[in-house]
């Protein structure tokens, strides 16, 4: 029996370590990841909604700052805001401009928690949140995704297939055809920072938010280079 006990001891120890690790992991899931919530919001929701702390300025959906500011000033607590946002994400009405299942599961929980934290606040995020989402994106591909471009445009190399805005495939050739005498880079730069200057035929004006001031000079150039590279 003592030999059996000696054999079982290391096995039981390993089991206890695994159980403890699982318990700690489960505990970690109890709290929303605000950095992920901000990143998901900027990527999936920011092209439609204003949320100042996230640096988004979408124009097709309601401003989340304006929507909650008055209620918060009247005493609505942020836990209630989080619950409202969760329900809005989960129960998208049929024929709504907001697509269903835009964010789901833990991502939806994280987005709701971040919106509840940030809505109606002035200033900028600090700490880890300051680098979440678009602020931490450096490569053109990262910026394209983090800025929410994939939610509106088709671009094969990025795997995006949306059609709210014009396709960005073969953008260099299309830019040359649309703006005679203007370089493709100049056209794309203008389209990003001042999209109201030119609207592609077949698409509504005023849908794309302006990114002037939301991208650093390096980010803007990296995005332009990414969109124009073959």
N, C-alpha and C positions, 0 to 999 in steps of 0.2 A: 504493500500500500504506500510505503514511503517513497518508493521509486515512482509510483503513479503520480503522487502529489508533487514530487520534484519535476516531473515532466509537464504537469499542468500549470505550474507556477509561471513560467515564461509566457505560455499561451494566454493565461488569464491576464497577465500584465499587458500583453499586446492588445487584448480586447478592451481593457480599461482605457488604454491610451486612445484607441480609435473612438470609443464612446465619448470620452472627454473632448476630443477634437470635434466630433459631430455636434456635441452640445454647444461648444463655443461658436461653431459656425452658425448653428440655428439661432443663437442669441444675436449674432451679428445681423441676421436678416430682420430682426425686430425693428431696427432703426433704418429709416430711409437714407439713401446715399444722395446727399444734396448736390455733390459735384456731378454725379451722373444725371440727376434731375435737371440741373442747369444745362448740361451738355445736350441731353435729349430734347429739352425745350427749345434751345437755340436751333438745333438741327431740324426738328420735326414741326415746331409750332411757330418759330420766330418770324417766318416769312409772312405770316398772317396776323400776328398779334403784337401789340406794343407791350413791352415789359422793360422798363428803364434799367433795372439792375442787371438784366440779362443782355442789355445792349441791343434789343430787337425793336424794329420799327415797322412791323407789318401793317398793311392798310386794308386787307380784305376781311379781317375779323375784328371783334371788339377789343379795345385797349383793356388789358387786364389790370393796369394801374387804375384807370378811371372806373372800371367796373366795381372794384372792391374798396376804393379809397373812402368813399362816403360811408359805406357800411362799417368799415374799420373804425372810422372816427366816431361813429355812433355807438361803438362798443362791441361790434362783432369780433369774436376772438379768431385767431389764425387757425386753430384746429378746425373750426367750422368752415373757414375758407378752404382748407385742405379737403374736407369732405365734399364740399360743393364742386370743387374742381375734379375730384375723383369721379363723382357721378356724371359730370358733363363729359368726361372722357369716355366713360363706360356706356353712356346712353345717348349716343349721337343719333339725332333724329333722321329718319329717312328723308332723302332729298336735301339734307343739310350740306352746305359748302364744306364743312369739316368732315374729312373721311373717317369712316369707322376703323377701329383697331390701329389708329395712328401710333399709339404707344399702348403696350399691354403689360400685364403682370407687374413685376418689380419696377420696370421702367415707368409705368403709369403712376405707381405709388410715389416714386422718386420725383416725377414731374409735379405731381400735386403738392408734395411737400415743399418743393422749391418755390412754386408759384405762391403758396401760402406764406412762405418766409419773405419773398421779395416784393409782392404786389403792393403798390402804393408807397413804396419807400424811395427816398431820394438817395443820392450818393452812389458809391460803387461797392461791389463786393470786396471783401478782404480775405486774407489767408488763402487756403486751398481753392476756395470758390473763385478767387480772382483769376485763376488760370484755367478754370473749367470752361468748356465750350469753345467758342470762337477765339477767345483770348489766348488759348494755349496752342492753337493751330499754326503750323509754320509752313508746311509744304502746300503746294497748290491743291493737291488731292484732298488733304486734310481740311483746307479752308473751304473748298467746294462743298464738302460734306457738312462741316460745322456751321457754315453760313446758311444752310438750308436750301442750297441751290437744287439739290436732288429732288426736293419736294415739288418743284415746278418745271424742271427741264429734263429733256432726254439728253443723255451723254453716254454713249456706248462704253467708253473706257472706264467710266465711273459706275457703270451698272445701273444708271438711273433712267427711268422710262416715263416720267411724268409729262403731261402735255398742257399744263396751265400756261406755261410760257413756251416760246419757240424752241425747237431743237437746237442744241449747241454742237451737234456733229457737223463737221466741215465748216466751222464758224469763220475761219479765215477767208474762205471763198465767198461765203454769204455776206460777210462784212464788206468786202470789196465791191460786191454787186449793189449793195444798198446805199453805200456812201461813196460815190465817185470822187476821186481826188483825196480821200481821207485814208490814212493807213489803217489796217485792220486793228493794230494795237490801240490807236487813238479812238477808234469806234468802240472797241470793247471796254476801254477805260471809261468812256463817257456813259456807256450803257450800264455800267456798274455803279458809278457815283452819281449819275444824273439820268436815271432811266426814263424820265418824262421827256427828255430831249428828242427822242425818236421812238415810235411804236411800230413794231413789225405788223404788217398787214395781216388781219385775221385774229389779232389778239387785242384785248381791251387795254386802254390806257389807264395808268394809275394803279396797276395791280402789283408791280414789282416795287418793293421798298428801296429807297436810296441807301447805298452803303458808304456814302461820304462820311468820314469821321468814325465809322465803325470798323474800318480796316486800317492797319498801319500802312505806311508806304511800302514796306517790305511785303506785307501780306497781299496788298493790292497787286503788286508786280508779280508775285508768285502765282496768284490766281490767273492773271492775264496770260502769263507764260504757259500755264497748264492748259488753259482753254484753247490756246492757239497752236500748241505743239502738235505735230503730226503723230 
